[in-house]
């Protein structure tokens, strides 16, 4: 997690199960989802969203010990009944915020030997910010509203 979103990780929250038909936890991120490919974001699936959830958010990042964390994608206000995300898509009604580089949308990772994390958050209410909202504001809102989370980590780009 990045910035203030780390506070949510320290709490004892309910775990979500996060999987993907395109990658496995601890495996490689297929190059199609990197800056060498053109597929956009990988497909994701999640389960065990608590009944109290009112929305879902996804943050894709890497935690580089040399240069610090970098957010490659943030999407929020996903309908709480949604349990999957198709390759290269954003669910209807969801909103994308700004990434570390200030762009809106999925910014494919490029550093081959880094860990890339796809974290799904169940939120007690909507983030309710606009498209392209500042990253720090978005991450703080997600952290403040998180009631459950789960993660899928790719250990490198293939």
DSSP file (Angstrom, degrees, kcal/mol; ACC not computed):
  #  RESIDUE AA STRUCTURE BP1 BP2  ACC     N-H-->O    O-->H-N    N-H-->O    O-->H-N    TCO  KAPPA ALPHA  PHI   PSI    X-CA   Y-CA   Z-CA
    1    1 A X              0   0    0      0, 0.0     2,-0.4     0, 0.0     5,-0.1   0.000 360.0 360.0 360.0 160.0    0.0    0.0    0.0
    2    2 A X    >   -     0   0    0    137,-0.0     3,-2.0    67,-0.0     4,-0.2  -0.883 360.0 -36.6-117.7 143.0    1.0    3.5   -0.6
    3    3 A X  G >  S-     0   0    0     -2,-0.4     3,-1.7     1,-0.3     4,-0.2  -0.148 127.6  -1.6  54.2-132.2    1.0    6.6    1.7
    4    4 A X  G >  S+     0   0    0      1,-0.3     3,-1.5     2,-0.2     4,-0.5   0.677 120.2  77.2 -67.4 -17.6   -1.9    6.7    4.1
    5    5 A X  G X> S+     0   0    0     -3,-2.0     3,-0.9     1,-0.3     4,-0.9   0.742  79.8  73.2 -64.6 -19.6   -3.4    3.5    2.7
    6    6 A X  H <> S+     0   0    0     -3,-1.7     4,-1.3     1,-0.2     3,-0.4   0.809  84.0  66.3 -63.5 -28.9   -0.7    1.7    4.7
    7    7 A X  H <> S+     0   0    0     -3,-1.5     4,-0.8     1,-0.2    -1,-0.2   0.848  96.3  55.5 -62.6 -32.2   -2.7    2.5    7.9
    8    8 A X  H <4 S+     0   0    0     -3,-0.9     3,-0.5    -4,-0.5    -1,-0.2   0.855 103.0  56.2 -66.9 -33.7   -5.5    0.2    6.6
    9    9 A X  H  < S+     0   0    0     -4,-0.9    -1,-0.2    -3,-0.4     4,-0.2   0.835 101.3  56.9 -68.0 -31.9   -3.0   -2.6    6.3
   10   10 A X  H  < S+     0   0    0     -4,-1.3    -1,-0.2    -3,-0.1    -2,-0.2   0.743  93.3  83.6 -73.4 -22.5   -2.0   -2.4    9.9
   11   11 A X  S  < S-     0   0    0     -4,-0.8     2,-1.4    -3,-0.5    -3,-0.0  -0.427  94.2-107.1 -77.0 155.9   -5.5   -2.9   11.2
   12   12 A X        +     0   0    0     -2,-0.1     2,-0.3   136,-0.0    -1,-0.1  -0.707  56.7 168.3 -83.1  94.5   -7.0   -6.3   11.5
   13   13 A X        -     0   0    0     -2,-1.4   135,-0.2    -4,-0.2     2,-0.1  -0.703  42.8 -90.3-108.5 159.3   -9.4   -6.3    8.6
   14   14 A X  E     -a  148   0A   0    133,-1.3   135,-1.6    -2,-0.3     2,-0.3  -0.425  48.0-119.3 -64.6 139.8  -11.3   -9.0    6.9
   15   15 A X  E     -a  149   0A   0    133,-0.2     2,-0.3    -2,-0.1   135,-0.2  -0.653  20.0-153.8 -86.6 137.9   -9.3  -10.6    4.1
   16   16 A X        -     0   0    0    133,-1.8     2,-0.6    -2,-0.3   135,-0.3  -0.772  18.3-126.1 -96.8 151.8  -10.5  -10.6    0.5
   17   17 A X  E     -F   47   0B   0     30,-1.9    30,-1.7    -2,-0.3     2,-0.5  -0.896  28.3-170.6 -97.0 124.9   -9.5  -13.3   -1.9
   18   18 A X  E     +F   46   0B   0     -2,-0.6     2,-0.3   133,-0.3    28,-0.2  -0.975  13.8 157.7-121.7 126.6   -7.9  -11.9   -5.1
   19   19 A X  E     -F   45   0B   0     26,-2.7    26,-2.8    -2,-0.5     2,-0.3  -0.830  21.5-155.4-135.9 173.6   -7.1  -14.0   -8.1
   20   20 A X        -     0   0    0      3,-0.5     3,-0.2    -2,-0.3    24,-0.1  -0.973  21.3-142.3-151.8 139.7   -6.5  -13.6  -11.8
   21   21 A X  S    S+     0   0    0     -2,-0.3     3,-0.1     1,-0.2    23,-0.1   0.607 106.2  49.8 -73.6  -9.4   -6.9  -16.0  -14.8
   22   22 A X  S    S+     0   0    0     21,-0.4     2,-0.3     1,-0.2     8,-0.2   0.644 118.4  17.8-104.8 -17.9   -3.8  -14.3  -16.3
   23   23 A X        -     0   0    0     20,-0.2    -3,-0.5    -3,-0.2     2,-0.3  -0.986  63.8-136.7-150.5 158.3   -1.3  -14.4  -13.3
   24   24 A X    >   -     0   0    0      4,-0.3     3,-2.4    -2,-0.3     2,-0.1  -0.878  39.0 -90.5-117.4 151.8   -0.8  -16.1  -10.1
   25   25 A X  T 3  S+     0   0    0     -2,-0.3   129,-0.2     1,-0.3     3,-0.1  -0.375 115.8  15.6 -59.6 128.8    0.3  -14.7   -6.7
   26   26 A X  T 3  S+     0   0    0    127,-3.5    -1,-0.3     1,-0.3   128,-0.2   0.409 110.5 102.7  86.2  -1.9    4.1  -14.8   -6.5
   27   27 A X  S <  S-     0   0    0     -3,-2.4   128,-2.5   126,-0.4   129,-0.6  -0.233  79.2 -68.6 -99.8-168.5    4.4  -15.4  -10.2
   28   28 A X  E     -h  156   0C   0    126,-0.2     2,-0.7   127,-0.2    -4,-0.3  -0.524  37.7-121.7 -83.7 148.4    5.4  -13.2  -13.1
   29   29 A X  E     -h  157   0C   0    127,-3.5   129,-2.3    -2,-0.2    -6,-0.1  -0.822  40.0-114.8 -82.8 118.2    3.3  -10.4  -14.5
   30   30 A X    >   -     0   0    0     -2,-0.7     3,-2.3    -8,-0.2     4,-0.1  -0.271  19.7-122.1 -55.6 139.5    2.8  -11.3  -18.2
   31   31 A X  G >  S+     0   0    0      1,-0.3     3,-1.8     2,-0.2     6,-0.5   0.714 106.4  75.8 -60.4 -20.9    4.5   -8.8  -20.5
   32   32 A X  G 3  S+     0   0    0      1,-0.3     7,-1.9     5,-0.2     8,-0.6   0.791  98.0  47.2 -58.5 -26.6    1.1   -8.0  -22.1
   33   33 A X  G <  S+     0   0    0     -3,-2.3    76,-0.5     6,-0.2    -1,-0.3   0.275 104.7  76.8 -99.8   9.3    0.3   -6.0  -19.0
   34   34 A X  B X  S-i  109   0D   0     -3,-1.8     3,-1.7    74,-0.2     6,-0.2  -0.440 106.0 -85.7-105.9-177.0    3.6   -4.2  -18.9
   35   35 A X  T 3  S+     0   0    0     74,-2.4    75,-0.1     1,-0.3    -3,-0.1   0.611 127.0  63.1 -68.3  -9.1    4.9   -1.3  -21.0
   36   36 A X  T 3  S+     0   0    0     -5,-0.3    -1,-0.3    73,-0.3     2,-0.1   0.595 103.8  54.8 -86.0 -12.5    6.0   -3.9  -23.6
   37   37 A X    <   -     0   0    0     -3,-1.7    -5,-0.2    -6,-0.5    -4,-0.1  -0.439  67.4-143.5-113.0-175.0    2.4   -5.0  -24.1
   38   38 A X  S    S+     0   0    0     -2,-0.1    -5,-0.1     2,-0.0    -6,-0.1   0.211  70.2 100.3-135.2  14.8   -0.9   -3.4  -25.1
   39   39 A X  S    S-     0   0    0     -7,-1.9     2,-0.2     1,-0.3    -6,-0.2   0.685  70.0-147.7 -79.1 -17.7   -3.5   -5.3  -23.1
   40   40 A X        +     0   0    0     -8,-0.6    -1,-0.3    -6,-0.2    47,-0.1  -0.587  58.6   4.7  81.5-150.2   -3.9   -2.7  -20.3
   41   41 A X  S    S-     0   0    0     -2,-0.2    47,-2.4    45,-0.1    48,-0.2  -0.334  82.2-110.6 -69.2 148.8   -4.7   -3.9  -16.8
   42   42 A X        -     0   0    0     45,-0.2     2,-0.2    -9,-0.1    47,-0.1  -0.391  39.2 -95.6 -72.4 156.9   -4.8   -7.6  -16.1
   43   43 A X        -     0   0    0     44,-0.1   -21,-0.4    -2,-0.1     2,-0.3  -0.503  46.3-168.0 -70.5 142.7   -8.1   -9.3  -15.3
   44   44 A X  E     - G   0  85B   0     41,-2.0    41,-3.1    -2,-0.2     2,-0.3  -0.966  12.7-168.4-133.4 149.7   -8.8   -9.6  -11.6
   45   45 A X  E     -FG  19  84B   0    -26,-2.8   -26,-2.7    -2,-0.3     2,-0.3  -0.983   8.9-177.7-133.0 146.7  -11.4  -11.5   -9.5
   46   46 A X  E     -F   18   0B   0     37,-2.4     2,-0.3    -2,-0.3   -28,-0.2  -0.984   2.8-179.7-143.8 156.0  -12.2  -11.1   -5.9
   47   47 A X  E     +F   17   0B   0    -30,-1.7   -30,-1.9    -2,-0.3    -2,-0.0  -0.902  53.5  58.1-146.5 172.9  -14.5  -12.7   -3.3
   48   48 A X        +     0   0    0     -2,-0.3     2,-0.4     1,-0.2    -1,-0.1   0.805  59.1 171.2  69.6  34.5  -15.5  -12.5    0.4
   49   49 A X        -     0   0    0     -3,-0.1    -1,-0.2    31,-0.1   -34,-0.0  -0.626  38.1-113.4 -71.4 126.4  -16.6   -8.9    0.2
   50   50 A X    >   -     0   0    0     -2,-0.4     3,-1.8     1,-0.1    -1,-0.1  -0.236  15.4-119.9 -62.2 150.1  -18.3   -8.1    3.5
   51   51 A X  T 3  S+     0   0    0      1,-0.3    -1,-0.1    -3,-0.0    -2,-0.1   0.793 112.4  62.7 -58.8 -28.9  -22.0   -7.4    3.5
   52   52 A X  T 3  S+     0   0    0     95,-0.0    -1,-0.3     2,-0.0     2,-0.1   0.586  78.8 113.0 -75.2  -9.7  -21.2   -3.9    5.0
   53   53 A X    <   +     0   0    0     -3,-1.8    71,-0.3     1,-0.1     3,-0.1  -0.376  38.7 178.3 -66.7 140.3  -19.2   -2.9    1.8
   54   54 A X        +     0   0    0     69,-3.3    26,-0.6     1,-0.3     2,-0.3   0.457  67.5   3.8-118.3 -10.0  -20.7   -0.1   -0.3
   55   55 A X  E     -CB  79 123A   0     68,-1.4    68,-3.2    24,-0.2     2,-0.3  -0.976  62.1-132.4-164.0 170.5  -18.0    0.1   -2.9
   56   56 A X  E     -CB  78 122A   0     22,-1.9    22,-2.4    -2,-0.3     2,-0.3  -0.957  15.5-168.3-130.4 146.9  -14.7   -1.4   -4.1
   57   57 A X  E     - B   0 121A   0     64,-2.2    64,-3.2    -2,-0.3     2,-0.4  -0.959   6.2-154.8-132.8 153.7  -11.4    0.2   -5.0
   58   58 A X  E     -CB  75 120A   0     17,-3.0    17,-2.4    -2,-0.3     2,-0.4  -0.997   7.0-173.3-130.1 133.8   -8.3   -1.2   -6.7
   59   59 A X  E     -CB  74 119A   0     60,-2.4    60,-2.8    -2,-0.4     2,-0.5  -0.994   5.1-165.0-126.2 125.9   -4.7    0.1   -6.4
   60   60 A X  E     +CB  73 118A   0     13,-2.7    12,-3.1    -2,-0.4    13,-1.5  -0.949  30.4 141.6-108.0 124.5   -1.9   -1.3   -8.6
   61   61 A X  E     -CB  71 117A   0     56,-2.3    56,-3.5    -2,-0.5     2,-0.3  -0.910  41.2-134.2-148.7 174.3    1.5   -0.3   -7.3
   62   62 A X  E     -CB  70 116A   0      8,-1.9     8,-2.2    -2,-0.3     2,-0.6  -0.964  14.7-142.1-130.7 153.2    5.1   -1.3   -6.8
   63   63 A X  E     -C   69   0A   0     52,-0.6     2,-0.6    -2,-0.3     6,-0.2  -0.771  21.7-173.6-118.4  85.3    7.1   -0.8   -3.6
   64   64 A X  E  >  -C   68   0A   0      4,-0.9     4,-2.4    -2,-0.6    -2,-0.0  -0.688  16.4-155.2 -84.1 120.1   10.6    0.0   -4.8
   65   65 A X  T  4 S+     0   0    0     -2,-0.6    -1,-0.2     1,-0.2     4,-0.1   0.760  92.5  47.5 -67.3 -23.9   13.0    0.3   -1.9
   66   66 A X  T  4 S+     0   0    0      2,-0.1    -1,-0.2     1,-0.1    -2,-0.0   0.894 128.8  17.5 -83.4 -42.8   15.4    2.5   -3.8
   67   67 A X  T  4 S-     0   0    0      1,-0.3    -2,-0.2     3,-0.0    -1,-0.1   0.478 107.3-115.2-112.0  -4.5   12.9    5.1   -5.3
   68   68 A X  E  <  -C   64   0A   0     -4,-2.4    -4,-0.9     2,-0.1    -1,-0.3  -0.237  53.0 -33.9  92.1 174.3    9.8    4.6   -3.1
   69   69 A X  E     -C   63   0A   0     -6,-0.2     2,-0.4    -4,-0.1    -6,-0.2  -0.313  52.6-162.6 -70.2 150.5    6.4    3.4   -4.0
   70   70 A X  E     -C   62   0A   0     -8,-2.2    -8,-1.9    -2,-0.0     2,-0.5  -0.988  10.5-143.2-137.4 125.1    4.9    4.1   -7.3
   71   71 A X  E     +C   61   0A   0     -2,-0.4    29,-2.0   -10,-0.2    30,-0.4  -0.788  17.1 178.9 -92.7 125.2    1.1    3.8   -8.1
   72   72 A X  E     +     0   0A   0    -12,-3.1    35,-3.3    -2,-0.5     2,-0.3   0.602  68.4   3.5 -98.4 -16.7    0.4    2.5  -11.6
   73   73 A X  E     -C   60   0A   0    -13,-1.5   -13,-2.7    33,-0.2     2,-0.4  -0.921  52.0-175.8-168.4 139.8   -3.4    2.6  -11.3
   74   74 A X  E     +C   59   0A   0     23,-0.4    23,-2.1    -2,-0.3     2,-0.4  -0.961  10.7 171.1-141.6 126.0   -6.2    3.5   -9.0
   75   75 A X  E     +CD  58  96A   0    -17,-2.4   -17,-3.0    -2,-0.4     2,-0.3  -1.000  10.9 169.9-135.0 135.2   -9.9    2.9   -9.7
   76   76 A X  E     + D   0  95A   0     19,-3.1    19,-2.9    -2,-0.4   -19,-0.2  -0.808  46.3  54.5-141.4 177.4  -12.6    3.4   -7.1
   77   77 A X  E     +     0   0A   0     -2,-0.3     2,-0.3     1,-0.2   -20,-0.2   0.819  65.0 164.4  58.5  34.7  -16.4    3.6   -6.6
   78   78 A X  E     -C   56   0A   0    -22,-2.4   -22,-1.9    -3,-0.2    -1,-0.2  -0.645  51.5 -94.4 -74.8 136.1  -16.7    0.1   -8.2
   79   79 A X  E >   -C   55   0A   0     13,-0.4     3,-2.0    -2,-0.3   -24,-0.2  -0.279  29.6-130.2 -53.8 132.5  -20.1   -1.3   -7.4
   80   80 A X  T 3  S+     0   0    0    -26,-0.6    -1,-0.2     1,-0.3   -25,-0.1   0.660 106.2  60.1 -64.0 -16.5  -19.9   -3.5   -4.3
   81   81 A X  T 3  S+     0   0    0    -27,-0.1    -1,-0.3   -25,-0.0     2,-0.2   0.566  83.1 100.8 -86.8  -9.0  -21.7   -6.3   -6.1
   82   82 A X    <   +     0   0    0     -3,-2.0     3,-0.1     1,-0.1    -4,-0.0  -0.546  43.4 174.7 -74.7 138.9  -19.0   -6.5   -8.7
   83   83 A X        +     0   0    0     -2,-0.2   -37,-2.4     1,-0.2     2,-0.3   0.256  56.8  39.6-132.0  12.3  -16.5   -9.3   -8.3
   84   84 A X  E     -G   45   0B   0    -39,-0.2     2,-0.4   -64,-0.0   -39,-0.2  -0.995  54.5-151.2-158.4 160.1  -14.3   -9.2  -11.3
   85   85 A X  E     -G   44   0B   0    -41,-3.1   -41,-2.0    -2,-0.3     3,-0.1  -0.996  23.2-135.0-132.8 123.2  -12.6   -6.9  -13.7
   86   86 A X    >   -     0   0    0     -2,-0.4     3,-1.6   -43,-0.2   -45,-0.1  -0.368  41.2 -77.4 -77.1 159.1  -12.0   -7.8  -17.3
   87   87 A X  T 3  S+     0   0    0      1,-0.3   -45,-0.2   -44,-0.1    -1,-0.2  -0.283 113.4   1.3 -54.7 131.8   -8.6   -7.2  -19.0
   88   88 A X  T 3  S+     0   0    0    -47,-2.4     2,-0.3     1,-0.2    -1,-0.3   0.729 109.9 111.8  64.5  25.2   -8.1   -3.6  -20.1
   89   89 A X    <   -     0   0    0     -3,-1.6     2,-0.4   -48,-0.2    -1,-0.2  -0.847  55.2-148.2-129.5 164.6  -11.4   -2.4  -18.7
   90   90 A X        -     0   0    0     -2,-0.3     3,-0.1    -3,-0.1     6,-0.0  -1.000  38.7-108.4-125.2 130.4  -12.9   -0.2  -16.0
   91   91 A X    >   -     0   0    0     -2,-0.4     3,-2.1     1,-0.1    -6,-0.0  -0.210  44.5 -89.4 -58.2 147.9  -16.4   -1.2  -14.6
   92   92 A X  T 3  S+     0   0    0      1,-0.3   -13,-0.4   -14,-0.0    -1,-0.1  -0.349 115.1  17.2 -56.4 131.2  -19.3    0.9  -15.5
   93   93 A X  T 3  S+     0   0    0      1,-0.3    -1,-0.3    -3,-0.1    -2,-0.1   0.250  96.8 124.2  88.6 -12.7  -19.7    3.7  -13.0
   94   94 A X    <   -     0   0    0     -3,-2.1     2,-0.4   -15,-0.0    -1,-0.3  -0.371  51.0-140.0 -78.3 161.8  -16.2    3.3  -11.6
   95   95 A X  E     -D   76   0A   0    -19,-2.9   -19,-3.1    -3,-0.1     2,-0.5  -0.968   2.2-144.1-127.0 137.1  -13.8    6.3  -11.5
   96   96 A X  E     -D   75   0A   0     -2,-0.4    36,-2.7   -21,-0.2    37,-0.3  -0.866  16.9-159.5-101.4 134.0  -10.0    6.4  -12.2
   97   97 A X        -     0   0    0    -23,-2.1     8,-0.9    -2,-0.5   -23,-0.4  -0.422  33.5 -74.0 -98.8 179.4   -7.8    8.7  -10.2
   98   98 A X  B     -J  104   0E   0     35,-2.3     6,-0.2     6,-0.2    -1,-0.1  -0.412  43.4-141.9 -73.4 149.8   -4.4   10.0  -10.9
   99   99 A X    >   -     0   0    0      4,-2.4     3,-2.0   -27,-0.1    36,-0.3  -0.373  39.5 -82.6 -98.7-177.3   -1.3    7.8  -10.7
  100  100 A X  T 3  S+     0   0    0    -29,-2.0   -28,-0.1     1,-0.3    -2,-0.1   0.867 131.6  51.2 -56.3 -38.2    2.2    8.7   -9.4
  101  101 A X  T 3  S-     0   0    0    -30,-0.4    -1,-0.3     2,-0.1     3,-0.1   0.399 119.8-109.8 -84.0   6.1    3.1   10.2  -12.8
  102  102 A X  S <  S+     0   0    0     -3,-2.0     2,-0.1     1,-0.3    -2,-0.1   0.382  77.3 127.3  86.5  -4.3   -0.1   12.3  -12.8
  103  103 A X        -     0   0    0     -5,-0.1    -4,-2.4     2,-0.1     2,-0.4  -0.467  57.2-126.8 -84.2 158.9   -1.8   10.4  -15.6
  104  104 A X  B    S+J   98   0E   0     -6,-0.2    -6,-0.2    -2,-0.1     2,-0.2  -0.898  70.5  25.4-105.6 134.0   -5.3    8.9  -15.3
  105  105 A X  S    S-     0   0    0     -8,-0.9     2,-0.4    -2,-0.4   -31,-0.1  -0.474 107.1 -24.8 107.9 178.8   -5.8    5.3  -16.1
  106  106 A X        -     0   0    0     -2,-0.2     2,-0.7   -33,-0.1   -33,-0.2  -0.518  51.7-163.9 -70.6 120.6   -3.6    2.2  -16.0
  107  107 A X        -     0   0    0    -35,-3.3   -72,-0.1    -2,-0.4    -2,-0.1  -0.910  24.4-130.0-105.0 103.6    0.1    3.1  -16.4
  108  108 A X        -     0   0    0     -2,-0.7   -74,-0.2   -74,-0.2   -73,-0.1  -0.234  21.2-116.1 -60.7 137.6    1.8   -0.2  -17.3
  109  109 A X  B     -i   34   0D   0    -76,-0.5   -74,-2.4     1,-0.1   -73,-0.3  -0.348  28.4-176.8 -70.9 154.2    4.9   -1.0  -15.2
  110  110 A X        +     0   0    0    -76,-0.2     2,-0.8   -75,-0.1    -1,-0.1   0.619  49.9  98.6-124.9 -24.6    8.3   -1.2  -16.9
  111  111 A X    >   -     0   0    0      1,-0.2     3,-1.3     2,-0.1    46,-0.1  -0.596  57.5-157.4 -78.8 111.3   10.9   -2.3  -14.3
  112  112 A X  T 3  S+     0   0    0     -2,-0.8    45,-2.5     1,-0.3    -1,-0.2   0.790  83.0  49.0 -60.9 -34.6   11.3   -6.1  -14.9
  113  113 A X  T 3  S+     0   0    0     43,-0.2     2,-0.3     2,-0.1    -1,-0.3   0.033  90.4  99.7-101.7  28.6   12.7   -7.0  -11.5
  114  114 A X  S <  S-     0   0    0     -3,-1.3     2,-0.4   -50,-0.0   -50,-0.1  -0.733  73.6-110.3-110.1 161.3   10.2   -5.3   -9.2
  115  115 A X        -     0   0    0     -2,-0.3   -52,-0.6   -52,-0.1     2,-0.5  -0.753  28.5-159.8 -87.0 133.8    7.1   -6.6   -7.3
  116  116 A X  E     -BE  62 154A   0     38,-3.0    38,-3.2    -2,-0.4     2,-0.4  -0.974   6.5-158.5-119.2 125.7    3.8   -5.3   -8.6
  117  117 A X  E     -BE  61 153A   0    -56,-3.5   -56,-2.3    -2,-0.5     2,-0.6  -0.867  12.7-165.5-111.7 133.8    0.8   -5.4   -6.3
  118  118 A X  E     -BE  60 152A   0     34,-2.8    34,-1.8    -2,-0.4     2,-0.5  -0.933  20.1-173.4-115.1 102.9   -2.8   -5.4   -7.3
  119  119 A X  E     -BE  59 151A   0    -60,-2.8   -60,-2.4    -2,-0.6     2,-0.5  -0.859  11.0-159.3-107.8 129.5   -4.8   -4.7   -4.1
  120  120 A X  E     -BE  58 150A   0     30,-2.8    30,-2.0    -2,-0.5     2,-0.4  -0.913  10.1-163.2-108.0 130.2   -8.6   -4.8   -3.9
  121  121 A X  E     -BE  57 149A   0    -64,-3.2   -64,-2.2    -2,-0.5     2,-0.5  -0.940  13.3-148.5-116.1 132.5  -10.3   -2.9   -1.1
  122  122 A X  E     -BE  56 148A   0     26,-3.0    25,-3.0    -2,-0.4    26,-1.3  -0.883  26.8-157.6 -92.8 129.3  -13.8   -3.3    0.2
  123  123 A X  E     -BE  55 146A   0    -68,-3.2   -69,-3.3    -2,-0.5   -68,-1.4  -0.849  25.8-137.5-116.7 146.0  -15.0    0.1    1.4
  124  124 A X  S    S+     0   0    0     21,-2.8     2,-0.3    -2,-0.3    22,-0.1   0.642  91.5   1.3 -73.9 -14.1  -17.7    1.1    3.8
  125  125 A X  S    S-     0   0    0     20,-0.2   -70,-0.2   -70,-0.1   -48,-0.1  -0.964  93.9 -72.7-160.0 170.2  -18.8    3.9    1.5
  126  126 A X        -     0   0    0     -2,-0.3   -71,-0.1   -72,-0.1   -69,-0.0  -0.315  29.8-133.9 -67.8 152.3  -17.9    5.4   -1.9
  127  127 A X        -     0   0    0      2,-0.1    -1,-0.1    -4,-0.0   -70,-0.0   0.875  32.0-162.7 -71.2 -39.5  -14.7    7.4   -2.3
  128  128 A X        +     0   0    0      1,-0.2     2,-0.3   -33,-0.0    -2,-0.0   0.883  36.1 132.4  58.6  46.8  -16.8   10.0   -4.1
  129  129 A X        -     0   0    0      1,-0.1    -1,-0.2     4,-0.0     3,-0.1  -0.810  55.8-102.7-116.5 163.8  -14.0   11.9   -5.8
  130  130 A X    >   -     0   0    0     -2,-0.3     3,-1.7     1,-0.2   -35,-0.1  -0.341  47.1 -74.5 -84.8 166.9  -13.9   12.9   -9.5
  131  131 A X  T 3  S+     0   0    0      1,-0.3   -34,-0.2   -34,-0.1    -1,-0.2  -0.342 121.3  20.0 -57.4 134.7  -11.9   11.4  -12.3
  132  132 A X  T 3  S+     0   0    0    -36,-2.7    -1,-0.3     1,-0.2   -35,-0.2   0.631  85.6 171.3  78.3  14.0   -8.3   12.3  -12.1
  133  133 A X    <   -     0   0    0     -3,-1.7   -35,-2.3   -37,-0.3    -1,-0.2  -0.211  48.0 -83.2 -54.4 147.7   -8.5   13.2   -8.4
  134  134 A X     >  -     0   0    0    -37,-0.1     4,-2.4     1,-0.1     5,-0.2  -0.245  36.3-126.3 -56.8 140.0   -5.1   13.8   -6.8
  135  135 A X  H  > S+     0   0    0    -36,-0.3     4,-3.0     1,-0.2     5,-0.3   0.900 106.8  51.5 -57.3 -47.0   -3.4   10.5   -5.7
  136  136 A X  H  > S+     0   0    0      1,-0.2     4,-1.9     2,-0.2    -1,-0.2   0.894 112.3  46.8 -61.5 -39.5   -2.8   11.6   -2.1
  137  137 A X  H  > S+     0   0    0      2,-0.2     4,-2.1     1,-0.2    -1,-0.2   0.904 113.9  48.1 -67.1 -42.1   -6.5   12.5   -1.6
  138  138 A X  H  X S+     0   0    0     -4,-2.4     4,-2.5     2,-0.2    -2,-0.2   0.938 112.2  47.7 -65.1 -47.9   -7.7    9.3   -3.3
  139  139 A X  H  X S+     0   0    0     -4,-3.0     4,-2.6     1,-0.2    -1,-0.2   0.882 111.6  50.7 -63.5 -38.3   -5.4    7.0   -1.2
  140  140 A X  H  X S+     0   0    0     -4,-1.9     4,-2.5    -5,-0.3    -1,-0.2   0.922 111.0  48.6 -64.8 -43.1   -6.3    8.7    2.0
  141  141 A X  H  X S+     0   0    0     -4,-2.1     4,-1.2     2,-0.2    -2,-0.2   0.913 112.1  48.9 -63.7 -42.6  -10.0    8.3    1.3
  142  142 A X  H >X S+     0   0    0     -4,-2.5     4,-0.9     1,-0.2     3,-0.5   0.940 112.5  48.4 -61.0 -46.9   -9.6    4.6    0.4
  143  143 A X  H >< S+     0   0    0     -4,-2.6     3,-0.6     1,-0.2    -2,-0.2   0.904 110.1  51.6 -60.6 -42.4   -7.6    4.0    3.6
  144  144 A X  H 3< S+     0   0    0     -4,-2.5    -1,-0.2     1,-0.2    -2,-0.2   0.754 116.7  39.5 -67.3 -24.3  -10.2    5.8    5.7
  145  145 A X  H << S+     0   0    0     -4,-1.2   -21,-2.8    -3,-0.5    -1,-0.2   0.446  84.3 123.8-106.1  -2.6  -13.0    3.7    4.3
  146  146 A X  E <<  + E   0 123A   0     -4,-0.9   -23,-0.2    -3,-0.6     3,-0.1  -0.401  19.8 161.6 -69.6 129.5  -11.4    0.3    4.0
  147  147 A X  E    S+     0   0A   0    -25,-3.0  -133,-1.3     1,-0.4     2,-0.3   0.485  72.2   7.9-118.5 -12.9  -13.1   -2.6    5.8
  148  148 A X  E     +aE  14 122A   0    -26,-1.3   -26,-3.0  -135,-0.2    -1,-0.4  -0.969  64.7 179.0-161.2 153.0  -11.4   -5.5    4.0
  149  149 A X  E     -aE  15 121A   0   -135,-1.6  -133,-1.8    -2,-0.3     2,-0.3  -0.993   6.9-175.3-155.5 159.2   -8.6   -6.0    1.5
  150  150 A X  E     - E   0 120A   0    -30,-2.0   -30,-2.8    -2,-0.3     2,-0.4  -0.972  12.4-150.2-151.9 161.3   -6.7   -8.6   -0.5
  151  151 A X  E     - E   0 119A   0   -135,-0.3     2,-0.4    -2,-0.3  -133,-0.3  -0.980  13.7-160.5-142.8 147.2   -3.8   -8.6   -2.8
  152  152 A X  E     - E   0 118A   0    -34,-1.8   -34,-2.8    -2,-0.4     2,-0.5  -1.000  22.9-161.5-122.4 125.5   -2.2  -10.4   -5.7
  153  153 A X  E     - E   0 117A   0     -2,-0.4  -127,-3.5   -36,-0.2     2,-0.5  -0.936  11.5-159.1-118.3 128.0    1.5   -9.8   -6.2
  154  154 A X  E     - E   0 116A   0    -38,-3.2   -38,-3.0    -2,-0.5  -126,-0.2  -0.891   9.5-154.1 -97.9 131.7    3.6  -10.4   -9.3
  155  155 A X        -     0   0    0   -128,-2.5     2,-0.3    -2,-0.5  -127,-0.2   0.604  69.0 -16.0 -86.6 -11.1    7.3  -10.7   -8.4
  156  156 A X  E    S-h   28   0C   0   -129,-0.6  -127,-3.5   -40,-0.1     2,-0.5  -0.966  73.4 -90.7-172.9 172.1    8.6   -9.6  -11.8
  157  157 A X  E      h   29   0C   0    -45,-2.5  -127,-0.2    -2,-0.3  -129,-0.1  -0.859 360.0 360.0 -97.6 133.0    7.6   -8.9  -15.4
  158  158 A X              0   0    0   -129,-2.3  -128,-0.1    -2,-0.5    -1,-0.1   0.497 360.0 360.0 -76.4 360.0    8.1  -11.9  -17.7
